[in-house]
């Protein structure tokens, strides 16, 4: 079964502007802004995404997550400790047709059975 790409969503640049998001140096945050780059990263990683659990730690506004889902991943879980990104990730979760879930917490502290 082939999964369709995500529906049209606001650009990451727009989401960063709408939610007034800034990278926090103390959390070592950097935002990937070019979907061509994140698509290339996923392509070159050569991951078998369709039948695997994909766990993304620190997805930020979710651009790499979009590329993972567009590549056909059926089960993606993102663990994000910064609550500022919840609105952008929930929007992505709503658009993903049940293929993406968000856990708000620190990957080093959450119960991994929760994933």
Secondary structure by P-SEA (a helix, b strand, c coil): cccccccccccaaaaaaaabbbbbccccccccccaaaaaaaaaaacccccccccccccccccaaaaaaaaacccbbbbbbccccaaaaaaaaaaaccccbbbbcccccccccccc
